[in-house]
Amino acid sequence: MISRVDRISKSYGNHRVLDEVSFEIDKGMVFALCGPSGSGKTTLVRIISGLLGFDSGRMVLGETVIAAGQLYPETLYGKIGVVFQEHNLFPHMTALQNVTLGLRKVRRLSREEANERAMVEFDKVMLTGKVTQYPSSLSGGERQRVAIARALAMDPMILLLDEPTSGLDQFQIGEVLRTIKGLSDTGTSMLLVTHNLRFAKHTGDRFALIEDGRIEVSEDSSLLDSLAREWLQT
C-alpha cells in the first residue's frame, strides 16, 4: 500500500463536501474516481496534494501520517505530483524548459542533469520530438502529456490527475490513455479524477463513485454504470 485516505471529512460552512471518505491506492494502481460536478473530486485532490486542509480523519502517504489540523509536511512537497486540467504550462518556455524548471529550482540539478532527467520522462509520454516547441504550438493532448512529464520528473510517490481529458478530442484522449497505461505498467501509482466514464473504465484498476461527499469503492467498473444511467436521464 502506498497511500490511504481514512475517514476524511471537509465542510464549507454548513455544506459538507466530503463525508468520511476512505480508500487505498496500491503501488502501480490507477484509482479511477468519478462523480458529478460538485461531488468533492477536486477538493479531494487539493487535500491530498496539500493545497487544502481537512476537518477530520487522516491520510497516510508513504511513511507519513497526516491528521486533521496538522500542517502538511514539507517533506512531501514535490513527492505528490499533480496535473490539473488547465495544464499550467509557462507559455514563454519550451516543453523542455517547463519540465526542467522544477528540477533546477527545487532539486538544484545542473542544466545538463535536468535535461537528461527530463528526456527520460519525455520518452515515457512519447514526446521526445516536441521538446523544443512552445505550448502554443502543441495540441491539447501534447500539452497534457508535457504536464504529466513535468510531474513525473520530480519522482512523485503518487500522481494526481484532475480531469486529464477535459477539452480533448477522441484522438487526444487516446494519446493520454496510452500514456497512463504505460505509466501504470512501470509502477506509477495514480489517482485519476474524471467525468469520462469510458476513459475511467479503460484505465482504472480500482473504481470509486463519489456523490454528495460520500464514496463507494469497487474492483468492478460496473460501479460506474449507475452514474452513466443518471447522466443519460438528465
Protein Blocks (a to p, Z undefined) as FASTA:
>chain_A
ZZdcehiacdehjbcfbghiacdddehiacdddddehilpmmmmmmmnopaccfbdcdde
hjaccdehiacdfklgojaccddfklopafkbcfklmmmmmmmmmnopafklmmmmmmmm
mmmnopmlmmmpcfklpcfklmmmmmmmmmmmnopabdcdehklgoiafklmmmmmmmmm
mmmmnopacddddfblmlmmmmpmbdcddeehiacddfbfklmmmmmmmmmmZZ
